[in-house]
Amino acid sequence: MAEFYTNPKQFIQEIDRTNFDAVAIHLFQFQYNHNSLYRRYCQALGRDPERVSSVVQIPFLPISFFKTHSILNDERGRAELIFESSGTTGEVPSRHYIQDIALYQAALTEGFTAAFGSVSEWTILALLPSYLERGNSSLVHMAAQLISQSRQADNGFYLDDWVKLSDTLKRLKNTGKKVLLLGVTFALLDFAQAYPMDLNGIVVMETGGMKGRREEWTRQQVHDFLKRQWQLSAVATEYGMTELLSQAYASADGRLQAAKTMKVFVREENDPLSVFTKGRGVLNIIDLANVQSCAFIATEDLGRLYPDGSFEVLGRLDHSALRGCSLMAL
């Protein structure tokens, strides 16, 4: 198998469910030896790589460290890109330093293609106000990468020109092309309220994110409203975050399916070292695309993990600050 740094695209392509755990343990050993912050964390927990034989034994770094430390391998070069979380006013943002953008691009492309088919077949319309106004948004960068790979004439970002967006959607609906309307949740709700229409046949994908712009709704309430306003049979969901390079998708109203570079676990809220492969708890994520930072993240998202690896996000821990990609619990 291609090494992490030698050929990022080949490394991502060769990951699958049969070798995921072996690659994860190898990457854990690599990051223990080459990431001094992560090594100190593991040592504080008394975790020796020689004694780690299962992925559930790997220490998961609290996601809050991305707010207080520059998490990079010790042999770090200059970061090609910095992803920065949206947060709320006065909150310290998370920062994810990306040394090799090729790893991110490969993981994004592989994940999207597995869920929806070739990016080149899709016309992508991105409704991401407020996120567009920040230069380091991982969500904006994701949309820009997809648009760049798609190269369809009608691709584009939208801020407040809802008339143009509405006209474009209505026109594209009758062409038979694959169309994706990717939007942050509050903007999709505002647009749907102002412009009810028949979008049956168009894939609408919400990425989460109320940012205090509206009353918090559950994901089910969001989807029900969008379906009613736009005559949709289903609404798709994207789950990602500043600290991860891989995404999970739900192509309908069902459970999220992680990309092949990503695996989800749950931990007990009152025992952060108890990690399980099913049930309800706080989500822990292995992201094998996070080669140059930390691939093992203890999030602050509550969720439910099913035996087949699919999962739901149910909300946030009570003590956690609100994040741009959160929805309230049921």
C-alpha positions as CSV (number, residue, x, y, z in Angstrom):
1,M,0.0,0.0,0.0
2,A,1.2,3.5,-0.8
3,E,2.7,5.3,2.2
4,F,1.0,8.4,3.6
5,Y,3.2,11.0,2.1
6,T,4.5,9.2,-1.0
7,N,1.3,9.3,-3.1
8,P,-1.7,10.8,-1.2
9,K,-4.2,10.0,-4.0
10,Q,-3.1,6.4,-4.2
11,F,-3.1,6.1,-0.4
12,I,-6.7,7.2,-0.2
13,Q,-7.8,5.1,-3.1
14,E,-6.3,1.9,-1.6
15,I,-8.1,2.2,1.7
16,D,-11.1,0.0,2.1
17,R,-13.1,-1.8,4.8
18,T,-10.8,-4.8,4.7
19,N,-7.6,-2.9,5.5
20,F,-9.0,0.1,7.4
21,D,-8.1,-1.1,10.9
22,A,-4.6,-2.2,9.9
23,V,-4.0,1.2,8.3
24,A,-5.4,3.0,11.3
25,I,-3.1,1.2,13.7
26,H,-0.1,1.9,11.4
27,L,-1.1,5.6,11.3
28,F,-1.5,5.7,15.1
29,Q,2.1,4.4,15.5
30,F,3.3,7.0,13.0
31,Q,1.5,9.9,14.7
32,Y,2.6,8.7,18.1
33,N,6.2,8.9,16.9
34,H,5.9,12.1,14.8
35,N,3.4,14.3,16.6
36,S,4.8,15.3,20.0
37,L,1.5,16.8,21.3
38,Y,-0.4,13.6,20.5
39,R,2.4,11.5,22.0
40,R,2.3,13.5,25.3
41,Y,-1.5,12.9,25.4
42,C,-1.1,9.2,24.8
43,Q,1.6,9.0,27.5
44,A,-0.6,10.8,29.9
45,L,-3.2,8.1,29.4
46,G,-0.6,5.4,29.7
47,R,-1.2,4.1,26.2
48,D,1.9,2.4,24.7
49,P,1.7,1.7,20.9
50,E,3.3,-1.7,21.5
51,R,0.2,-2.6,23.5
52,V,-2.4,-1.3,21.1
53,S,-3.7,-4.1,18.9
54,S,-7.3,-2.9,18.2
55,V,-8.6,0.5,16.9
56,V,-10.8,0.9,20.0
57,Q,-7.6,1.0,22.1
58,I,-6.3,4.0,20.2
59,P,-6.5,7.2,22.3
60,F,-8.8,9.8,20.7
61,L,-7.6,13.4,21.1
62,P,-10.3,15.8,22.4
63,I,-11.4,18.1,19.6
64,S,-10.9,21.1,21.8
65,F,-7.2,20.8,21.3
66,F,-7.7,22.3,17.8
67,K,-8.6,25.5,19.6
68,T,-5.6,25.7,21.8
69,H,-2.7,24.0,19.8
70,S,-1.3,23.8,16.3
71,I,-1.7,20.1,15.7
72,L,0.9,19.1,13.2
73,N,3.5,16.4,12.7
74,D,6.8,17.5,14.1
75,E,8.4,17.5,10.7
76,R,5.9,19.9,9.5
77,G,6.4,22.1,6.5
78,R,4.5,25.3,5.8
79,A,0.8,24.8,5.8
80,E,-0.8,25.1,2.4
81,L,-4.2,25.9,3.9
82,I,-5.7,26.6,7.3
83,F,-9.3,25.6,7.9
84,E,-11.0,27.7,10.6
85,S,-14.3,27.0,12.3
86,S,-17.1,29.6,12.3
87,G,-18.0,29.5,16.0
88,T,-19.9,32.3,17.6
89,T,-18.8,35.9,18.6
90,G,-16.1,35.8,21.2
91,E,-15.5,32.1,20.8
92,V,-11.9,30.8,20.1
93,P,-12.1,29.1,16.6
94,S,-10.7,25.7,15.8
95,R,-7.8,25.7,13.3
96,H,-6.8,22.8,11.2
97,Y,-3.5,23.2,9.5
98,I,-3.3,21.4,6.1
99,Q,0.2,20.7,4.8
100,D,-0.8,18.7,1.7
101,I,-4.1,19.7,0.1
102,A,-3.8,16.7,-2.2
103,L,-4.9,14.5,0.7
104,Y,-8.0,16.5,1.3
105,Q,-8.9,16.6,-2.4
106,A,-8.4,12.9,-2.7
107,A,-10.6,12.1,0.3
108,L,-13.3,14.5,-0.7
109,T,-13.5,13.2,-4.2
110,E,-13.5,9.5,-3.1
111,G,-16.2,10.2,-0.5
112,F,-18.5,12.2,-2.8
113,T,-18.1,9.7,-5.7
114,A,-19.0,6.7,-3.5
115,A,-22.2,8.5,-2.3
116,F,-23.4,10.3,-5.5
117,G,-21.3,9.2,-8.5
118,S,-18.8,11.2,-10.5
119,V,-18.5,14.8,-9.5
120,S,-18.3,15.8,-13.2
121,E,-21.9,14.7,-13.7
122,W,-23.3,17.2,-11.2
123,T,-24.2,20.9,-11.5
124,I,-23.5,22.3,-8.1
125,L,-25.2,25.4,-6.6
126,A,-23.8,26.5,-3.2
127,L,-25.9,28.6,-0.8
128,L,-23.4,29.4,1.9
129,P,-23.9,33.0,3.1
130,S,-21.7,34.1,6.0
131,Y,-19.4,31.2,5.3
132,L,-18.4,32.8,2.1
133,E,-17.4,35.9,4.0
134,R,-14.7,34.0,5.8
135,G,-11.6,33.0,3.9
136,N,-10.8,29.8,5.8
137,S,-14.1,28.0,5.9
138,S,-13.7,24.3,5.2
139,L,-17.3,24.1,4.0
140,V,-16.7,26.8,1.3
141,H,-13.5,25.1,0.3
142,M,-15.3,21.8,0.0
143,A,-17.9,23.4,-2.3
144,A,-15.2,25.1,-4.3
145,Q,-13.4,21.9,-4.9
146,L,-16.5,20.1,-6.0
147,I,-17.4,23.0,-8.3
148,S,-13.9,23.0,-9.8
149,Q,-14.1,19.3,-10.5
150,S,-17.6,19.5,-11.9
151,R,-16.9,22.3,-14.4
152,Q,-20.6,22.7,-15.4
153,A,-21.5,26.0,-16.8
154,D,-24.2,26.7,-14.2
155,N,-22.1,26.0,-11.2
156,G,-21.8,28.8,-8.7
157,F,-22.0,30.3,-5.2
158,Y,-24.9,32.4,-4.0
159,L,-25.2,35.0,-1.3
160,D,-28.4,37.0,-1.5
161,D,-29.4,36.7,-5.1
162,W,-32.4,34.4,-4.5
163,V,-34.2,35.5,-7.7
164,K,-31.2,34.2,-9.8
165,L,-30.9,31.0,-7.8
166,S,-34.6,30.3,-8.1
167,D,-34.6,30.9,-11.8
168,T,-31.5,28.7,-12.2
169,L,-33.1,25.9,-10.3
170,K,-36.3,26.0,-12.2
171,R,-34.4,26.0,-15.5
172,L,-32.1,23.2,-14.6
173,K,-35.0,21.1,-13.3
174,N,-36.3,20.7,-16.8
175,T,-32.9,19.7,-18.4
176,G,-32.6,16.3,-16.9
177,K,-29.2,17.1,-15.5
178,K,-28.0,16.0,-12.1
179,V,-28.3,19.1,-9.9
180,L,-27.1,19.5,-6.3
181,L,-28.2,22.5,-4.1
182,L,-25.7,22.5,-1.3
183,G,-26.6,24.8,1.5
184,V,-26.1,25.7,5.2
185,T,-29.3,25.0,7.1
186,F,-30.4,28.5,8.0
187,A,-29.9,29.7,4.5
188,L,-31.9,26.8,3.0
189,L,-34.7,27.4,5.4
190,D,-34.8,31.2,4.6
191,F,-34.7,30.5,0.9
192,A,-37.4,27.8,1.0
193,Q,-39.7,30.1,3.1
194,A,-39.3,32.9,0.5
195,Y,-39.3,30.8,-2.6
196,P,-41.6,27.7,-2.4
197,M,-41.4,25.7,-5.7
198,D,-41.3,22.3,-7.2
199,L,-37.7,21.0,-6.9
200,N,-38.6,17.3,-7.2
201,G,-35.6,15.6,-8.9
202,I,-33.0,18.0,-7.6
203,V,-30.8,16.9,-4.7
204,V,-31.0,19.3,-1.8
205,M,-28.2,18.8,0.7
206,E,-28.1,20.5,4.1
207,T,-24.8,20.8,6.0
208,G,-26.1,21.8,9.4
209,G,-25.6,25.3,10.8
210,M,-28.1,27.7,12.4
211,K,-25.4,30.0,13.8
212,G,-28.0,31.8,15.9
213,R,-29.8,33.0,12.8
214,R,-33.0,31.1,13.5
215,E,-34.7,29.2,16.2
216,E,-32.9,25.8,16.5
217,W,-34.8,23.0,14.8
218,T,-34.2,19.3,14.9
219,R,-33.0,17.7,11.7
220,Q,-36.4,16.1,11.2
221,Q,-38.1,19.5,11.4
222,V,-35.6,21.0,8.9
223,H,-36.1,18.1,6.4
224,D,-39.9,18.1,6.8
225,F,-40.1,21.9,6.1
226,L,-37.8,21.7,3.1
227,K,-39.7,18.8,1.6
228,R,-43.0,20.6,2.0
229,Q,-41.8,23.9,0.5
230,W,-40.0,22.3,-2.4
231,Q,-42.1,19.1,-3.0
232,L,-39.1,16.8,-2.3
233,S,-39.3,13.2,-1.4
234,A,-36.1,13.4,0.6
235,V,-33.3,15.8,1.8
236,A,-29.7,14.8,1.8
237,T,-27.3,15.5,4.6
238,E,-23.5,16.2,4.8
239,Y,-21.6,15.7,8.1
240,G,-18.2,17.2,8.3
241,M,-16.2,19.6,10.4
242,T,-13.2,21.9,10.4
243,E,-11.1,19.2,12.2
244,L,-11.8,16.4,9.7
245,L,-10.8,16.0,6.0
246,S,-13.4,13.3,5.3
247,Q,-17.2,13.5,5.2
248,A,-20.2,11.4,5.8
249,Y,-23.4,11.6,3.7
250,A,-27.0,10.6,3.9
251,S,-28.5,10.6,0.4
252,A,-32.0,10.5,1.8
253,D,-33.6,11.1,5.2
254,G,-31.8,8.0,6.6
255,R,-28.6,7.4,8.5
256,L,-25.2,8.9,7.7
257,Q,-22.7,6.7,5.8
258,A,-19.1,7.5,6.5
259,A,-16.6,7.7,3.6
260,K,-14.2,4.8,3.4
261,T,-11.5,6.9,5.0
262,M,-13.6,7.5,8.1
263,K,-14.9,5.3,10.8
264,V,-17.2,6.3,13.7
265,F,-17.3,5.0,17.3
266,V,-19.2,6.0,20.4
267,R,-17.9,6.6,23.9
268,E,-19.7,6.9,27.2
269,E,-20.3,10.5,28.2
270,N,-19.1,9.9,31.7
271,D,-16.2,7.6,30.8
272,P,-14.3,9.1,27.8
273,L,-12.0,6.1,27.5
274,S,-14.8,3.6,27.0
275,V,-15.2,3.2,23.3
276,F,-17.8,1.0,21.5
277,T,-18.8,0.1,18.0
278,K,-22.5,0.5,18.4
279,G,-25.1,2.3,20.6
280,R,-25.7,5.8,21.8
281,G,-23.0,8.1,23.1
282,V,-20.5,10.8,22.1
283,L,-18.9,10.3,18.7
284,N,-15.3,9.4,18.3
285,I,-14.0,9.5,14.7
286,I,-11.0,8.0,12.9
287,D,-10.2,10.0,9.8
288,L,-7.3,8.4,7.9
289,A,-7.0,11.5,5.7
290,N,-5.8,13.4,8.7
291,V,-2.3,12.2,8.2
292,Q,-0.5,15.4,9.0
293,S,-2.6,16.5,12.1
294,C,-4.4,13.8,14.2
295,A,-6.5,11.0,12.7
296,F,-8.2,10.2,16.0
297,I,-10.7,12.7,17.2
298,A,-13.0,12.7,20.2
299,T,-15.8,15.0,19.1
300,E,-18.4,16.7,21.2
301,D,-21.3,15.4,19.1
302,L,-23.9,13.1,20.6
303,G,-25.0,10.3,18.3
304,R,-26.3,6.8,17.7
305,L,-24.1,4.3,16.0
306,Y,-25.6,1.2,14.3
307,P,-24.0,-2.2,13.8
308,D,-23.5,-1.6,10.1
309,G,-21.4,1.5,10.8
310,S,-24.1,4.0,9.8
311,F,-24.9,6.7,12.4
312,E,-27.0,9.6,13.4
313,V,-26.0,12.9,15.0
314,L,-28.4,13.8,17.8
315,G,-27.0,17.0,19.1
316,R,-24.1,18.4,21.3
317,L,-22.8,17.8,24.7
318,D,-24.4,20.3,27.1
319,H,-21.1,21.9,28.1
320,S,-20.0,22.3,24.5
321,A,-20.0,25.6,22.7
322,L,-22.3,25.8,19.7
323,R,-20.7,25.0,16.4
324,G,-21.5,26.0,12.9
325,C,-22.4,22.4,11.9
326,S,-24.6,21.4,14.9
327,L,-28.3,20.7,15.1
328,M,-30.2,20.5,18.4
329,A,-31.0,17.1,19.9
330,L,-34.4,15.5,19.4
